[in-house]
Amino acid sequence: MANFLLTIVLPVFVISVLVKIYLKLIAGWCKCKTCLVGKTVIVTGPTSGMGYETALDFAQRGARVILGCLDKREGEETKLKIINETGNANIIVKPLDMASFDSVRAFARDVNASEDHLDILVNNAGVAGIGDRLTQDGHLYTMQVNYFSAFLLTNLLLGLLKKTKNSRIVNVASVVAKYEYHLDCTRLDHYPGNYQKVYSRSKLCLLLFTIELAKRLQSTTVTIYSVHPGVVSTHLFENVHGFGKYLVALGRVFFKTSEEGAQTIIHCAVSKGIEGDSGGHFVDCRKVPRYETAKDGALMEKLWVVSEEIVHLRPEEVVI
Ligand SMILES: NC(=O)c1ccc[n+]([C@@H]2O[C@H](COP(=O)([O-])OP(=O)(O)OC[C@H]3O[C@@H](n4cnc5c(N)ncnc54)[C@H](OP(=O)(O)O)[C@@H]3O)[C@@H](O)[C@H]2O)c1
């Protein structure tokens, strides 16, 4: 027994501690002190995980924070928690179900009516581990929540964002976009029998959308960034089943905390001097080279056209 402890358990423990220390050391941290008093920001999916930490950080900086929440009760609880922690009472809860285009349109209408400027939009809401379930609009649930609705929401708020000097959009994507080869824009709702592939597809679409929108916004002061936050211990993995569930349980000890995961999102939203990197992808608060899967300009243009059709973007809603 003593031998087993000495030869197996102790080395595994020591290596794990060293890996954890290394991961803590290389994790990016947003050190920018930008004040957000007088600024209005939107965070989708702010009731848990990185969305919560991002909204909390913006509130600490003095922003008017609009929380786009799936569940009204959870939204109100989140609002109270943020007010208690920051003393900033300028926190607004608005209903938003990213699985419904009607809900996204209602949210955008509400924001466009109540706000005269919008400085930061963080498209954070997301789901994983969901199989071939469809939304009421008839699309793959993961595709609609993670990408189609972010595309629609951003377009519906572009007028407000363009009116606001130096506004920013941050799309929370993922490194898994790197592994989604051969994206077929005509089969975005096709279920390949594997929920992980749909998740990767949704995140690659977000990345391509980021680059294409940055190109279309070149003559404006709006900038847009995509982020891989790292592997973060949040509720996101709760739908993961099978072998993956055990891997996640084992791996959680090495995952980032939600606060650590939020740092790159916050960096892209508030750091000064990154405006020239619009369209860029950020990991650990640093811009990284484009993934091989995100280099095809024609694919980006095609995805844009197909996405407009899927979300039924009307000509009068296109403000680019
Ligand atoms: N965790 C990671 O390792 C990781 C890695 C790369 C990228 N990401 C991305 O990071 C983002 C944040 O995820 P997280 O890890 O912080 O997970 P999380 O704690 O599960 O947060 C997801 C948020 O999205 C909201 N949401 C889910 N479905 C929604 C819908 N239909 N309409 C509106 N909001 C909805 C959730 O609200 P409810 O709580 O009410 O359901 C929750 O507030 C996601 O886009 C995710 O894909 C995460």
The ligand as an SDF file (V2000), in Angstrom:
LIG
                    3D

 48 52  0  0  0  0  0  0  0  0999 V2000
  -17.0660   26.7090  -20.3120 N   0  0  0  0  0  0  0  0  0  0  0  0
  -16.1680   26.5650  -21.2650 C   0  0  0  0  0  0  0  0  0  0  0  0
  -15.1770   25.8360  -21.1260 O   0  0  0  0  0  0  0  0  0  0  0  0
  -16.3190   27.3260  -22.5630 C   0  0  0  0  0  0  0  0  0  0  0  0
  -15.2880   27.2240  -23.5160 C   0  0  0  0  0  0  0  0  0  0  0  0
  -15.4210   27.9350  -24.7190 C   0  0  0  0  0  0  0  0  0  0  0  0
  -16.5410   28.7290  -24.9370 C   0  0  0  0  0  0  0  0  0  0  0  0
  -17.5270   28.7810  -23.9890 N   0  0  0  0  0  0  0  0  0  0  0  0
  -18.6900   29.6410  -24.2710 C   0  0  0  0  0  0  0  0  0  0  0  0
  -18.8350   30.5780  -23.2230 O   0  0  0  0  0  0  0  0  0  0  0  0
  -20.1890   31.0480  -23.1910 C   0  0  0  0  0  0  0  0  0  0  0  0
  -20.6720   31.0920  -21.7550 C   0  0  0  0  0  0  0  0  0  0  0  0
  -20.7870   29.7600  -21.2700 O   0  0  0  0  0  0  0  0  0  0  0  0
  -20.4140   29.3050  -19.7760 P   0  0  0  0  0  0  0  0  0  0  0  0
  -19.3240   28.3200  -19.9090 O   0  0  0  0  0  0  0  0  0  0  0  0
  -20.2460   30.4710  -18.9000 O   0  0  0  0  0  0  0  0  0  0  0  0
  -21.7200   28.4370  -19.4140 O   0  0  0  0  0  0  0  0  0  0  0  0
  -23.0070   28.6990  -18.5200 P   0  0  0  0  0  0  0  0  0  0  0  0
  -22.6340   28.9860  -17.1160 O   0  0  0  0  0  0  0  0  0  0  0  0
  -23.8810   27.5190  -18.7850 O   0  0  0  0  0  0  0  0  0  0  0  0
  -23.6510   30.0150  -19.1430 O   0  0  0  0  0  0  0  0  0  0  0  0
  -24.4630   29.9940  -20.2800 C   0  0  0  0  0  0  0  0  0  0  0  0
  -25.4460   31.1350  -20.1960 C   0  0  0  0  0  0  0  0  0  0  0  0
  -26.2370   31.1150  -21.3990 O   0  0  0  0  0  0  0  0  0  0  0  0
  -27.5990   31.1900  -21.0330 C   0  0  0  0  0  0  0  0  0  0  0  0
  -28.4890   30.5520  -21.9990 N   0  0  0  0  0  0  0  0  0  0  0  0
  -28.5920   29.2400  -22.3280 C   0  0  0  0  0  0  0  0  0  0  0  0
  -29.5780   29.0510  -23.2110 N   0  0  0  0  0  0  0  0  0  0  0  0
  -30.1220   30.2770  -23.4510 C   0  0  0  0  0  0  0  0  0  0  0  0
  -31.1810   30.7420  -24.2560 C   0  0  0  0  0  0  0  0  0  0  0  0
  -31.9370   29.8980  -24.9880 N   0  0  0  0  0  0  0  0  0  0  0  0
  -31.4690   32.0690  -24.2580 N   0  0  0  0  0  0  0  0  0  0  0  0
  -30.7510   32.9260  -23.4940 C   0  0  0  0  0  0  0  0  0  0  0  0
  -29.7470   32.5540  -22.7030 N   0  0  0  0  0  0  0  0  0  0  0  0
  -29.4380   31.2350  -22.6750 C   0  0  0  0  0  0  0  0  0  0  0  0
  -27.6830   30.4600  -19.6950 C   0  0  0  0  0  0  0  0  0  0  0  0
  -28.8850   30.8090  -19.0270 O   0  0  0  0  0  0  0  0  0  0  0  0
  -29.6120   29.7520  -18.0310 P   0  0  0  0  0  0  0  0  0  0  0  0
  -28.6330   29.5430  -16.9230 O   0  0  0  0  0  0  0  0  0  0  0  0
  -30.8780   30.4430  -17.6390 O   0  0  0  0  0  0  0  0  0  0  0  0
  -29.8410   28.5130  -18.8530 O   0  0  0  0  0  0  0  0  0  0  0  0
  -26.4240   30.9850  -19.0100 C   0  0  0  0  0  0  0  0  0  0  0  0
  -26.6700   32.2340  -18.4310 O   0  0  0  0  0  0  0  0  0  0  0  0
  -20.9710   30.1020  -24.1020 C   0  0  0  0  0  0  0  0  0  0  0  0
  -21.2020   30.7310  -25.3410 O   0  0  0  0  0  0  0  0  0  0  0  0
  -20.0310   28.9230  -24.2870 C   0  0  0  0  0  0  0  0  0  0  0  0
  -20.2600   28.2390  -25.5000 O   0  0  0  0  0  0  0  0  0  0  0  0
  -17.4390   28.1090  -22.8130 C   0  0  0  0  0  0  0  0  0  0  0  0
  1  2  1  0
  2  3  2  0
  2  4  1  0
  4  5  1  0
  4 48  2  0
  5  6  2  0
  6  7  1  0
  7  8  2  0
  8  9  1  0
  8 48  1  0
  9 10  1  0
  9 46  1  0
 10 11  1  0
 11 12  1  0
 11 44  1  0
 12 13  1  0
 13 14  1  0
 14 15  2  0
 14 16  1  0
 14 17  1  0
 17 18  1  0
 18 19  2  0
 18 20  1  0
 18 21  1  0
 21 22  1  0
 22 23  1  0
 23 24  1  0
 23 42  1  0
 24 25  1  0
 25 26  1  0
 25 36  1  0
 26 27  1  0
 26 35  1  0
 27 28  2  0
 28 29  1  0
 29 30  1  0
 29 35  2  0
 30 31  1  0
 30 32  2  0
 32 33  1  0
 33 34  2  0
 34 35  1  0
 36 37  1  0
 36 42  1  0
 37 38  1  0
 38 39  2  0
 38 40  1  0
 38 41  1  0
 42 43  1  0
 44 45  1  0
 44 46  1  0
 46 47  1  0
M  CHG  2   8   1  16  -1
M  END
$$$$
